[in-house]
Amino acid sequence: MKNYLSQKHASLLVFACWLVYTAAYVGRLDYSASMVKIIAQLGITNDQGGTVYSCFALTYGIGQLVNGLLCKYYNPKYVITGALSASALINLLMPLSGDWRMMALLWLCNGIVQSMLYSLIIRTISLNIKSSGISRAIYTMSTTVAIGTALAYGISALSVALGNWKATFFIAAAVLLVAAGVWAFILTKIEKAKAAGDVEADDAPIAPSPQSAPRSRLNLLFISTLIFIGVTAIANGFIKDGVNNWLPKLLHDEFGVQDSLSIILTLLLPVFSILGAVLARKIYLCLQNHLLINGIFYGIAFALALGVYLLYPLRSVPLTMVLFIGLACMMAAINNVITSMFPLDNRDKLDSGLLAGLLDTLCYVGSSSAGMLLGILSRTQGWESVLILLFALALIASVICLAFSATAKLKRKN
């Protein structure tokens, strides 16, 4: 039977993983949080500003797939420490470039180095945490996106309010370097504990599937579920990052909200989206069906995005923010199901690092598309076309998830 870390060192490892990925979000969303001010100061268009983030999302997504395949050969201590340090250097150079093309090149490189993190983190958790601790690890990691996003937008809002948006990147670089140092220290301590034999047997082995179908059919069901989870992951990345990246610009352009205040208001999205991650895990414990849960969440997201569109002519900041906060909660819940719960819940079927890398790649296919496409749409067709696209995607994703979930249930009964 495989040995895992003791509870003390398992908690320490989960904390280190949480810190690394939270810091990574600070070092990747600082540009998005400051984009309104950067576009204004550099005198560039929305689609040029969006292209910078799309460069990150493109290389991050491709890198996630590559690193998902290769992460089993990596040494987590050295690779993650190196990736965080490289991302810190890139963040230091960003405000010094002064040109959107150079920013795009730097952010493209940031996507490459940061793509080494997530699949390796998930694989490290899977290999070292006992089954009884996986649920807690999933919940802990689900808060990284919300907290990292909140920190990035909070730092940006403060920097913009003080008249120096460039400070956002300098602070992010410092956060990344601190996280790199803490990670290296904790991993060294864990390596010593393993060498000393401070390990435990798994106290709750993964239970076999309750289905009575033959193994081949179970494999086919898993593969089919993975395909549909992957398809709807694209919609999740598009809507989640599309809203986070462009809401400050929407509030500034259409509602007349000042730059710093628009960033502060956007900060509410990740703060409340933590509730979505909690909700996802609680509902999963009841339904035990990843696609069904996502179908429900996408259905609610459709209603919320449609509400934003219908109320748009009123130009009501409070109503718009309430609906966008709800939409962010749904996207956070779906993202947690796709990139954390599904890979770790199925670690007995396929390497969790590969699963996490593949699914996060598909999320960033959506993110990459959102950065440029929504910038072009807002400039050429107006913000109403952006809102229509958001609720249409949510509706399509909901139908896909619910339809396949119902079909799979009928097949299991037959």
N, C-alpha and C positions, 0 to 999 in steps of 0.2 A: 504494500500500500504506500502511496506517495506521501512524503512528509512535507509539512507546511510550517510556516513561521509560528512561533508562540504568539499568544494574544498580544503581549506587550510589543513585540517587534512588528507584528502585523499592523497594529494601530499606528506605529511609527511610520511604516511604509506607506500606508494609506494617506497619512498626513503629508508625507513628502510628495506623493503623486498629486494630491490636491493642490499643494503649493505650486508645483511646477506648472500644472495646467492653468491654474488661476493667473499666474504671472504671464504665461504665454498669451492669454487673452488680453491682458493689459498691453502687451507688446505687439498685438496685431490689430486691435480695435482703436488704438490711439489715433490712427489716421482717420478712420471713419468718424470718430467723435469730433475731430477738429476739421472735418472736410468743409463745412460751411465757411469757416474763417479762411481756410487755405484757398478755396475757390475765389473768394472775394479778394484776398491779398495778391494772389498770383494773376488775377484777371483771366481765368480760364472758364470754359463752359462746364455745364453739369456732366456731360458725357466724358469730357477729358478728366474731370475729377473722379468720376466713377471708374474710368479705365485703370486708374492707379490701384484701386481695391481689386478690380477684376484680375489684374496681373498676379496679385497675391493669391486670390482664390483659385486661379487656374493652376499655378505651380503647386499650391498646397494640395489641391485635389489629386493631381497626377502623382505627386510625391507620396500621398497617403496610400495609394494603390501599390506603388513600388515598395515603400517601407513596410506595408502590411505583409508583403511576400517575403521581405528580407529580414524583418525585425528579429526572427528567431536566431539569427547569426550575430546580433548586436550585443555588446556589453552595455547594459542599461546605464551604469554609472558614468561611463566615459561619453557615450553618445548623447545622452540627455544633457550632461554638463556642457559639452561642446556646442550643442544646438542652441541652448539658452544663451551662452556667451556670444555666439555669432549673431543671434537675434538682437542682443544688446548693442553690439557694434553697429548693426544696420540702423537701429533706432537712433543712435547718436548721429549718424550721417544724414538722416532724413531731413531735419530742419536746416541743414547746412547746404543742401543741394540748390534750392532756389528755382528749380525748373520742374514742371510736372513730368516731363519725360524721364529725367534722372530719378525722380521719386518713384515712377512706375518701375524702373529697372531695379532700384533698391528693394521695393516691396515685392517684386518678383523673386528676388533672392531670399527675402524674409519668408516667403511661402515655402521655398525649398527647405530651409533649415528647420522651420517649425513643423513641417510635415513628418519629421522624424520622431515627434513626441508621442502623439496619441496612441497609435497602435502599439508602440513599445510599452507605454504606461499600462494599457489594458492587459497586455500579455504578461507583464510583470506582476500585476495583481492576480491574474488567473493562476499563475504558477506558484504563488507564495501564500495566498489567502485560503483558508479552509472554507468548505461549502457553507458552514454556519455563519461565516463572516462576509460572504459575497453580497448579501442583501444590503448590509450596512455600507460596504464599500461602494456599491452602485449609488446609494442615496448620497453619500459624501461626494462622489465625483460629479453627481448631477448638479451640485451647487456651484461648480467651478465656472460654468458659462455665465450664470447670473452674477456672481460676485465679481468675476473678472471684467465683465461688461460694465457693471456698476462702477468699479474702480476706474476703468478707462474713461468713461464719460464724466465721472466726478472730477478726476484730475484735469480733464480737458476744460470742463466748465469753469473751474477755478483759474486755470491758466488764461483762458480767454477773457474772463472777468478782470484779471489783473493786467490784461493787455499784452500777453506774451504767450501765444499758442505754441511756440517752439519748446517751451518748458515741458509740455506734455510728453514729448519724445525723450527728453533727458531724464525725466522721472521714471518713465517706462523702462529705460535702459538700466537704471539703478535697481528697479524691482527685479528685472530679469537676472542681473548679476547676483543679487542676494539669494534668489531662488536657486541658482546654479550652485552657489556655495553650500547652502543648506542641503540640497540634494546629494552632493558629493560626500558631505559629512555623514548623513544618515545612511547612505548606501554602504559606506565603509564600515559603519557600526554593525549593519545587518550582515555584511559578509563575514565579519569576525564572529558574530553569533552563530551563523551557519557552520563555520569552521569548528566552533567549540561544541557543536552538536545540540544547540538550543533549538530543536525543532519538535513538531508534534505530528501525530497521525491525523488524518482527516476524520473528524468526529461525526460528520454527517455526509456520507458519500452521496453523490448525485443519484437520485432515484431514477430507475428506468421509466420510460414513458408508460403512462397508463393505457395507451392504446394497445389493442390486441392485433393490429395489422402486422403483416410481415415486415421485415426490416427494409426491403426494397421499397415498399410503399411509404414507410416512414421517411426514408431518404428522399423520395420524390416529393412528399409533402413539405419537408424541410426546404428543399431546393425551390419549390414553387413559392413558399412563404418568403424566402430570401429574395427572390426576384421581385415580388410585389412590394416588399419592404424597401428594396433598393429604388424602385420606380418612384415611390412616394417620398423617398428621402430627397430627391431632387426638388420636389415642391417645397419640402420643409426648409431646405437651405435657401431657396429663392425668396420665400415669404419672410423667414426669420431675419436673414441678413438684409433683405431689401427694406424691411421696416426699420431695423436698427440703423442702417446707413443713411436712409433718405428722410426719415421723419424730421430731424432738425431742419433740413432744407425745405421741406414742405411747410413746416410751421413758420419758417422765416419768410418764404415767398408768398404764401397764400393767406396766412393768418396775421402777418405783420409782427411776429414775435422776435424780440432781439436775439442776437447770436447766442450769448451766454445763457439766456433763459430757455431758448429752444433746446440747448444741450442738456440743461438741468431737467427739463420736462421729459426728454428722452431717457434720462437716467431712471425715471420711474419704471420703465419697461423691465429692465433686468432685476430691479429690486423686487417687484411683484412676481416676476416669472419664476422665482424660487418656489412659489406655491404650486406652479404647474408641475415641477419635478416631483414634489411631494405627492401631488394628486395622482400622477402617473403610477407611482409605485403602489399606492393604496388601492387603486382600481385594478391593477394587475393581480394583486393578491386575491381579488374576488373573481375576476373573469378569466385569468390565465390564458389570455389570447392577445398576442402583440398587435395583430392586424385589426382586430375588433376594437381595441382601445384606440388605435390611431384613427380608425374610421369615425369613431364618436368625436374625438378631439378635432378632426378636420371638419366635421359637420358643424360643430360649434364655431370654429374659426371662420367658416363660410358665412354664418349668420352675423358674426361680428364685423367682418370685412364688408359685407353688404350694408350693414348699418352705417359704417363710416361713409360709404359712397352715397347713401340716401340722405344722410345728414350733412353732407359736404357743403351744399349751398348755404347752410345756416352759418358757417364759419365759427362754430362754437368750439373754443379750445377745450373747456372742461368735458363736454360730451365726446369729442374726438379722442381725447386722451384716455377716457375710461374705456372706450371700445378698443383702442390700440393696446392698452395694458392687458385687456382680456385676450386679445389676439396673441400678444407676446407670451402669455401664460400657456396658451394652447401649443404654440410652437416649441416652447421649452419642454413641455410634457412629451410631445412627439419626438423631439430630438433625444431626449433621455431614453425613450423606448428603443429608438433606432440604434444609437451609437454606444449605449452602455448596457441596457437590460438585455437586448437580443443577443449581442456577442457573448456576454458572460453567462446568460441562461443556457446557451447552446455550446458551451466550451467542451462538452463531451462529444459533440458532433464535428466541430471544425475548430482549428486554432483561433482563439479569441482575438489575438492580435491581427490576424488576417481578416477576420470578420469586421472588426472595428475599423481597420484601415479601408476596406472596401466600401463600407457603408458611409464612412465619413467622406470618402472621395466623392460619392454620389451627392451627398449634401453640398459639397463645395462645387460640384457642377452647377447646381442651382444658384449658389452664392456668386459664382463667377459670372453667370448670365445676368443676375440681378444688378450687379455693379454697373455694367455698361448699358444694358437694355433699359433699365428704369431711368437712367440719366438721359438717354436719347428720347424716350417716350415723354418725359416731363418737359423737355425742351421743344419737341416738335408737335406733340399732340395734347399737351397739358396734363396736369396732375390727375384729372378725372380718369384718363385712360390707364394710369398706373393703378388706381383703386379698382377699376374693372378687372384688370389682369389678376390682382391679388385674390379677389373673391372667386373668380373663375377657376384659378388653380386649386384653391381650397376645396371647391365643390367637386372637381374632377378627382382629386386625391381621396376625398371621402367616399365617393362612389366606388372607386377601385378597391379600397380597403374593405368596405362593407360587403361588396359583391363577392370578393374572393373568400372572405371569412365565412360567409353563408354557404358558398360552394364547397369549401373544405369541410364544413360541418356535416353537410349532406353526404359527402363521400365517406366520411368516417362512420356515419350511421349505416350506410350500405355495406 
